[in-house]
Amino acid sequence: MKLQQGQVWKCQAEFVRIVQLDRLEVRYKSATNLQFTDGTHQHTSKKDFCRLLKGATLMTPKQHSQADPTRRAAKPPTQSTQGTPPSGAGFMKDNPPSP
């Protein structure tokens, strides 16, 4: 499995999210919930991090939303207001500038 920044792993009772991935070092945040509100930032060597992840499962974004009911769903796109004149735009048509 290839490590990537932003991945979330479930290690027993805690979740681990990769914050920064360097050649020899990994900075990560570990927490007990998927919102990572109570988490702590830590860093270690890539070798030790892989040992930490031994037996852990990689969480997919779909699993994130299923496992955390407080996570908000994506907002639907709003309608574009392009082409609609701003309020008061008819003022210039009714009252043209005087010469």
URTATA-V377602 format. One line per field, one symbol per residue. psi: psi as a letter, one per 40 degrees, with the letter a starting at -180 (. if undefined). burial: b if it has 9 or more other C-alpha atoms within 8 Angstrom, else e. A space follows every 50 residues. Layout:
psi->???
burial->???
//
This chain:
psi->hhhiheihihhbeiihhhdhhadeihhihhieieefdeiihiiiiddddd ddeheihhhidddddddgeehiiiiiiiiieiehiihededdddgiii.
burial->eeeeeebbbbbeebbbbbbebeeebbbbbbbbbbebeebeeeebbbeebe eebeebeebeeeebbeebeeeeeeeeeeeeeeeeeeeeeeeeeeeeeee
//
